[in-house]
Amino acid sequence: MTRVGHTLACFLRVHTYDLLAERDGHREYVCVRCGHPLLFRADADPYSGEAFTKKVRYLCSLFGHDVHHVAHRAGREEYACGCGHSFLKAAERLSHIRHPLVCFFQGHRIEWIASRGMLDEYVCRDCGHPFCFTDRAESI
């Protein structure tokens, strides 16, 4: 387990997203700089599979995310907010998820959960937020 802080260039300005996958009726994007994923219902995706930049949606970060269930994945339940934030949680039937303050002030305590092609996926132990990082060992 390790901690991952927020990349200030992304948090204060914009994330730069590329399409990672289409699965479970959703499109999944990942920030090329910090590994932050977004997950949108395919029928309500404002980006239609194209690369894009996006500012952080601070209201959800402050008040929490209204989420819908996506799938059972990696031994957890996956949820997504309309803003694109996704979560992998042990709990079922959640409709609202908040980030604990420890994640904001001290960073996310992440652990590896899966390899996804050239990316390794990690999840925060405290809030369930996933991150996708390049598997540098394969690219060397």
Beta strands, then each sheet from edge to edge (+ up, - down):
strand 1: 2-4
strand 2: 15-23
strand 3: 26-31
strand 4: 37-41
strand 5: 52-54
strand 6: 65-73
strand 7: 76-81
strand 8: 86-89
strand 9: 96-97
strand 10: 108-116
strand 11: 119-124
strand 12: 130-134
sheet 1: 1+ 10- 11+ 12-
sheet 2: 4+ 3- 2+ 5-
sheet 3: 8+ 7- 6+ 9-
end
